[in-house]
Amino acid sequence: MPLEVTGRITARLYVSSDCPDTDFTVKLTDVYPDGRSDAGDGWHPASAVPGVVRKRELLEPDEVVEIPVDLWSTSLVFNTGHRLRIAISSSNSPRFDPNPNTGHAFRTDREQRVATNMIHFSDKHPSHIVLPCIGEPALRTSIPP
């Protein structure tokens, strides 16, 4: 049975990092039976304060924080035989500039760090994707570990 997703798609991620700033990207992919796929994506720097333009709060090492990732509004039909895939990463270059993971303002220096990032899945830290499904009650599905 086809699944229609129409409206704003969001990911609510509980994350931690060993760096003061890093990025999290989320892709929602329609995987066709023959293996090809189409994707929609979103991006959020971990230090950006949701809803506040140009305010940053650097991360404390290994502190768990909740971040929203906006995958924008869409209208997609996942047909019978298709699969829905969620891919979470810390980069989506060249679509978005790579984060140097230092906490410094972008392009102010050449320093870069490799970040060790974690997505948390538990009752206390329920990372999830919100899909506005048409014809069904709103679907809120936890991302499997």
Sine and cosine of phi, psi and omega as CSV:
sin_phi,cos_phi,sin_psi,cos_psi,sin_omega,cos_omega
0.00,0.00,0.79,-0.62,0.01,-1.00
-0.88,0.47,0.50,-0.86,0.04,-1.00
-0.89,-0.46,0.86,-0.51,0.05,-1.00
-0.99,-0.16,0.80,-0.60,0.06,-1.00
-0.90,-0.44,0.92,-0.40,-0.02,-1.00
-0.72,-0.70,0.85,-0.53,0.00,-1.00
0.76,-0.65,-0.30,-0.95,-0.05,-1.00
-0.99,0.13,0.80,-0.60,0.03,-1.00
-0.97,-0.23,0.74,-0.67,0.01,-1.00
-0.71,-0.71,0.47,-0.88,0.17,-0.99
-0.91,-0.41,0.71,-0.70,0.11,-0.99
-0.93,-0.37,0.96,-0.28,-0.07,-1.00
-0.95,-0.32,0.66,-0.75,0.16,-0.99
-0.97,-0.24,0.90,-0.44,-0.18,-0.98
-0.77,-0.64,0.35,-0.94,0.18,-0.98
-0.58,-0.81,0.36,-0.93,-0.02,-1.00
-0.50,-0.87,0.39,-0.92,0.12,-0.99
-1.00,-0.02,0.10,0.99,0.02,-1.00
-0.91,-0.41,0.39,-0.92,-0.02,-1.00
-0.95,0.30,-0.33,0.94,0.08,-1.00
-0.44,-0.90,0.51,-0.86,0.04,-1.00
-0.27,-0.96,0.12,-0.99,0.02,-1.00
-0.92,-0.39,0.40,-0.92,0.16,-0.99
-0.75,-0.66,0.78,-0.63,0.03,-1.00
-0.87,-0.50,0.55,-0.84,0.00,-1.00
-0.74,-0.67,0.75,-0.67,0.08,-1.00
-0.88,-0.48,0.73,-0.68,0.15,-0.99
-0.97,-0.24,0.84,-0.54,-0.13,-0.99
-0.83,-0.56,0.73,-0.69,0.15,-0.99
-1.00,-0.04,0.93,-0.36,-0.03,-1.00
-0.99,-0.14,0.89,-0.47,-0.02,-1.00
-0.97,0.25,0.36,-0.93,0.02,-1.00
-0.84,0.55,-0.48,0.88,0.00,-1.00
-1.00,0.08,0.04,1.00,0.08,-1.00
0.99,-0.16,-0.34,0.94,0.04,-1.00
-0.95,0.33,0.28,-0.96,-0.06,-1.00
-0.51,-0.86,0.39,-0.92,0.12,-0.99
-0.87,-0.50,0.57,-0.82,-0.06,-1.00
-0.71,-0.70,0.50,-0.87,0.25,-0.97
-0.86,-0.52,0.54,-0.84,-0.09,-1.00
-0.61,-0.79,0.22,-0.98,0.06,-1.00
-0.56,-0.83,0.25,-0.97,-0.10,-0.99
-0.55,-0.83,0.57,-0.82,0.05,-1.00
-0.47,-0.88,0.84,-0.54,0.13,-0.99
-0.95,0.31,0.69,-0.73,-0.06,-1.00
-0.88,0.47,-0.46,0.89,-0.04,-1.00
-1.00,0.09,-0.18,0.98,-0.04,-1.00
-0.96,0.26,0.76,-0.65,0.03,-1.00
-0.99,0.15,0.86,-0.51,-0.04,-1.00
-0.84,0.55,0.73,-0.68,0.07,-1.00
0.98,0.20,-0.03,1.00,-0.01,-1.00
-0.86,-0.51,0.92,-0.40,-0.05,-1.00
-0.94,0.35,0.74,-0.67,0.11,-0.99
0.88,0.47,0.45,0.89,0.12,-0.99
-0.93,-0.37,0.72,-0.69,-0.01,-1.00
-0.84,-0.55,0.59,-0.80,0.15,-0.99
-0.78,-0.63,0.93,-0.36,-0.03,-1.00
-0.92,0.39,0.48,-0.88,0.00,-1.00
-0.98,0.22,0.53,-0.85,0.22,-0.97
-1.00,0.02,0.64,-0.77,-0.03,-1.00
-0.79,0.61,0.79,-0.61,0.08,-1.00
0.91,0.42,0.17,0.99,0.11,-0.99
-0.96,0.27,0.70,-0.72,0.03,-1.00
-1.00,0.05,0.81,-0.59,0.04,-1.00
-0.79,-0.62,0.45,-0.89,0.07,-1.00
-0.99,-0.11,0.75,-0.66,0.08,-1.00
-0.78,-0.63,0.61,-0.79,0.10,-0.99
-1.00,-0.05,0.65,-0.76,0.12,-0.99
-0.86,-0.51,0.88,-0.47,-0.05,-1.00
-1.00,0.03,0.88,-0.48,0.06,-1.00
-0.99,-0.12,0.23,0.97,0.08,-1.00
0.94,0.33,0.12,-0.99,0.04,-1.00
-1.00,0.06,0.54,-0.84,-0.03,-1.00
-0.41,-0.91,0.09,-1.00,0.20,-0.98
-0.62,-0.79,0.94,-0.34,-0.05,-1.00
-0.78,-0.62,0.54,-0.84,0.15,-0.99
-0.88,-0.47,0.87,-0.49,0.10,-1.00
-1.00,-0.02,0.96,-0.28,-0.09,-1.00
-0.96,0.29,0.28,-0.96,0.06,-1.00
-0.82,0.58,0.72,-0.70,-0.02,-1.00
1.00,-0.01,-0.20,0.98,0.06,-1.00
-1.00,0.05,0.34,-0.94,0.06,-1.00
-0.85,-0.53,0.49,-0.87,0.06,-1.00
-0.98,-0.20,0.81,-0.59,-0.02,-1.00
-0.85,-0.53,0.68,-0.73,0.10,-1.00
-0.92,-0.40,0.81,-0.59,0.04,-1.00
-0.86,-0.50,0.82,-0.57,0.01,-1.00
-0.91,-0.41,0.72,-0.69,-0.03,-1.00
-0.59,-0.81,0.03,-1.00,0.07,-1.00
-0.94,-0.35,0.18,0.98,0.02,-1.00
-0.38,-0.93,0.51,-0.86,0.12,-0.99
-0.59,-0.81,0.80,0.60,-0.01,-1.00
-0.99,0.15,0.66,-0.75,0.21,0.98
-1.00,-0.06,0.05,1.00,-0.01,-1.00
-0.85,0.52,-0.68,0.74,0.06,-1.00
-0.84,-0.55,0.60,-0.80,0.04,-1.00
-0.86,0.52,0.67,-0.74,0.06,-1.00
-0.89,0.45,0.65,-0.76,0.05,-1.00
-0.99,0.13,0.77,-0.64,0.02,-1.00
-0.96,0.28,-0.12,0.99,0.07,-1.00
0.90,0.43,0.32,0.95,-0.04,-1.00
-0.99,-0.14,-0.38,0.93,-0.12,-0.99
1.00,-0.02,-0.18,0.98,0.05,-1.00
-0.96,0.27,0.40,-0.92,0.08,-1.00
-0.86,0.50,0.56,-0.83,-0.02,-1.00
-0.86,0.52,0.65,-0.76,0.10,-1.00
0.88,0.47,0.37,0.93,0.06,-1.00
-1.00,-0.01,-0.34,0.94,0.07,-1.00
-0.42,-0.91,-0.01,-1.00,-0.05,-1.00
-0.98,-0.22,0.04,1.00,-0.01,-1.00
-0.90,0.43,0.65,-0.76,0.07,-1.00
-0.65,-0.76,0.50,-0.87,0.07,-1.00
-0.77,-0.63,0.48,-0.87,0.14,-0.99
-1.00,-0.01,0.81,-0.59,-0.04,-1.00
-0.99,-0.12,0.63,-0.77,0.20,-0.98
-0.97,-0.26,0.95,-0.32,-0.09,-1.00
-0.93,-0.37,0.49,-0.87,0.04,-1.00
-0.73,-0.68,0.62,-0.79,0.18,-0.98
-0.97,-0.24,0.77,-0.64,-0.07,-1.00
-0.98,-0.21,0.65,-0.76,0.00,-1.00
-0.73,-0.69,0.96,-0.27,0.05,-1.00
-0.29,-0.96,0.07,-1.00,0.08,-1.00
-0.88,0.48,-0.59,0.81,-0.01,-1.00
-0.98,0.21,-0.53,0.85,-0.04,-1.00
-0.79,-0.62,0.97,0.25,-0.10,-0.99
-1.00,0.07,0.97,0.23,0.08,-1.00
-0.84,0.54,0.68,-0.73,-0.05,-1.00
-0.34,-0.94,0.24,-0.97,0.08,-1.00
-0.93,-0.38,0.68,-0.73,0.07,-1.00
-0.96,-0.29,0.89,-0.46,0.00,-1.00
-0.92,-0.38,0.86,-0.51,0.07,-1.00
-0.99,0.14,0.99,-0.10,-0.08,-1.00
-1.00,0.02,0.71,-0.71,0.03,-1.00
-1.00,-0.02,0.70,-0.72,0.01,-1.00
1.00,0.09,-0.06,1.00,0.03,-1.00
-0.70,-0.71,0.40,-0.92,0.14,-0.99
-0.85,0.52,0.44,-0.90,0.01,-1.00
-0.75,0.66,0.74,-0.67,-0.07,-1.00
-0.98,-0.20,0.85,-0.53,0.07,-1.00
-0.83,-0.55,0.95,-0.33,-0.11,-0.99
-0.88,-0.47,0.77,-0.63,0.07,-1.00
-0.94,0.35,0.55,-0.83,0.08,-1.00
-0.97,0.22,0.81,-0.58,-0.03,-1.00
-0.92,0.38,0.55,-0.84,0.02,-1.00
-0.92,0.39,0.00,0.00,0.00,0.00
